[in-house]
Amino acid sequence: MRHNISQKLQSQQLKRKRQGSSLIIALFVLVFLSILLAGVMRSLSVANLNIAYEVIGLRALSSAQSGIQIALSRLYPTTSTSTTDCATITASPITLPNTTGFRGCSVSLNCSTRSGVINGNDLLTITSTAQCTVSDLITTRSISVEAVDL
């Protein structure tokens, strides 16, 4: 009988030790999973920010392309056979349409002339710079073209 009681005591002590180690293992797993989850959440947050910059950058690029098209239509108007100069291109500001793709974007034009570069004709370098702002994200894109009146 004594032997039986001794075995029961040893069994209970062993059981308590196992419960203590189970608690440590559970705590370790909980901490490990928390760190892993925090890393995944950070990764998703960075990915979302990158996508936002990409979308706003594409909007800025489209705005800059629109600015170049407007500048070229001012340089080579369809209503006249003669071309204009840099002063005409940059004389008035560009107003983009108030649509979803252009909302929060602005465009500025710069033009420079190099005289007599191509067979005695002037070479115009037109630069369109667009800036798009959404919340606290700001993206700028620039496009340059060269044009000559032949």
C-alpha positions as CSV (number, residue, x, y, z in Angstrom):
1,M,0.0,0.0,0.0
2,R,2.9,2.3,0.8
3,H,4.3,1.5,-2.5
4,N,1.0,2.4,-4.2
5,I,0.8,5.8,-2.4
6,S,4.4,6.6,-3.3
7,Q,3.7,5.9,-7.0
8,K,0.6,8.2,-6.8
9,L,2.7,11.0,-5.3
10,Q,5.4,10.6,-8.0
11,S,2.7,10.5,-10.7
12,Q,1.1,13.7,-9.4
13,Q,4.5,15.5,-9.2
14,L,5.3,14.4,-12.7
15,K,2.0,15.6,-13.9
16,R,2.6,19.1,-12.3
17,K,6.0,19.3,-14.0
18,R,4.4,18.5,-17.4
19,Q,1.7,21.2,-16.8
20,G,4.4,23.7,-16.1
21,S,6.3,22.9,-19.3
22,S,3.1,23.0,-21.3
23,L,2.5,26.5,-20.0
24,I,6.0,27.6,-21.1
25,I,5.6,25.9,-24.6
26,A,2.1,27.6,-25.0
27,L,3.6,31.0,-24.0
28,F,6.5,30.5,-26.5
29,V,4.1,29.6,-29.3
30,L,1.9,32.6,-28.5
31,V,4.9,35.0,-28.6
32,F,6.3,33.5,-31.8
33,L,2.9,33.7,-33.6
34,S,2.5,37.3,-32.4
35,I,5.8,38.3,-33.9
36,L,5.0,36.5,-37.1
37,L,1.7,38.2,-37.4
38,A,3.2,41.6,-36.8
39,G,5.7,41.0,-39.6
40,V,3.0,39.9,-42.0
41,M,0.9,43.0,-41.1
42,R,3.9,45.3,-41.7
43,S,4.6,43.6,-45.0
44,L,0.9,44.1,-46.1
45,S,1.1,47.7,-45.1
46,V,4.2,48.4,-47.1
47,A,2.7,46.6,-50.1
48,N,-0.4,48.8,-49.9
49,L,1.7,51.9,-49.8
50,N,3.7,50.8,-52.8
51,I,0.5,50.2,-54.8
52,A,-0.8,53.7,-53.8
53,Y,2.5,55.3,-55.0
54,E,2.3,53.3,-58.3
55,V,-1.3,54.4,-59.0
56,I,-0.6,58.1,-58.2
57,G,2.6,57.9,-60.3
58,L,0.6,56.6,-63.2
59,R,-1.9,59.5,-62.8
60,A,1.0,61.9,-62.8
61,L,2.5,60.4,-65.9
62,S,-0.9,60.6,-67.7
63,S,-1.2,64.2,-66.6
64,A,2.3,65.0,-67.9
65,Q,1.5,63.3,-71.3
66,S,-1.7,65.4,-71.5
67,G,0.5,68.5,-70.9
68,I,2.8,67.5,-73.8
69,Q,-0.2,67.0,-76.1
70,I,-1.6,70.4,-75.1
71,A,1.8,72.0,-75.7
72,L,2.2,70.4,-79.1
73,S,-1.4,71.5,-80.1
74,R,-0.4,75.1,-79.1
75,L,2.9,74.8,-81.1
76,Y,1.2,73.3,-84.2
77,P,-2.4,74.7,-84.2
78,T,-4.8,73.1,-86.7
79,T,-6.4,76.4,-87.5
80,S,-3.2,78.0,-88.9
81,T,-0.4,76.9,-91.2
82,S,2.3,78.7,-89.2
83,T,3.9,77.5,-86.0
84,T,4.2,79.5,-82.8
85,D,7.1,79.9,-80.4
86,C,7.8,79.1,-76.7
87,A,6.0,82.2,-75.4
88,T,2.7,80.9,-76.9
89,I,3.2,77.4,-75.4
90,T,3.7,78.7,-71.9
91,A,1.4,81.7,-72.1
92,S,-1.6,80.2,-70.3
93,P,-1.8,77.6,-67.6
94,I,-3.0,74.2,-68.3
95,T,-6.3,73.2,-66.7
96,L,-6.9,69.5,-66.5
97,P,-10.4,68.0,-66.6
98,N,-12.0,67.4,-63.3
99,T,-12.2,63.7,-63.7
100,T,-11.1,60.9,-61.4
101,G,-7.9,60.3,-63.3
102,F,-6.7,63.9,-63.1
103,R,-8.1,64.9,-59.7
104,G,-5.4,66.4,-57.5
105,C,-3.0,66.8,-60.4
106,S,-1.4,69.9,-61.8
107,V,0.8,70.4,-64.9
108,S,3.3,73.1,-65.7
109,L,5.1,73.6,-69.1
110,N,8.6,74.8,-69.8
111,C,10.0,75.6,-73.2
112,S,13.4,76.5,-74.4
113,T,14.6,77.3,-77.9
114,R,18.0,76.5,-79.6
115,S,18.3,78.6,-82.7
116,G,19.4,77.2,-86.1
117,V,20.1,73.7,-84.9
118,I,18.5,71.6,-87.6
119,N,19.2,73.0,-91.1
120,G,18.9,76.5,-89.8
121,N,15.6,75.9,-88.0
122,D,15.0,76.4,-84.3
123,L,14.7,73.4,-82.0
124,L,12.2,73.7,-79.2
125,T,12.5,71.5,-76.1
126,I,9.2,71.3,-74.3
127,T,9.0,69.8,-70.8
128,S,5.8,68.9,-69.1
129,T,5.9,68.4,-65.3
130,A,2.9,67.0,-63.5
131,Q,2.4,66.7,-59.8
132,C,-0.4,64.6,-58.2
133,T,-1.3,64.8,-54.6
134,V,-3.6,62.4,-52.8
135,S,-3.8,62.8,-49.0
136,D,-0.1,63.0,-47.9
137,L,1.3,61.2,-51.0
138,I,2.9,63.4,-53.6
139,T,4.3,62.1,-56.9
140,T,5.9,64.1,-59.7
141,R,6.6,63.0,-63.3
142,S,8.2,64.9,-66.2
143,I,8.3,64.3,-69.9
144,S,10.3,66.2,-72.5
145,V,9.9,66.3,-76.3
146,E,11.8,68.2,-79.0
147,A,10.1,69.8,-81.9
148,V,11.2,71.6,-85.0
149,D,9.4,73.5,-87.8
150,L,10.6,72.0,-91.0
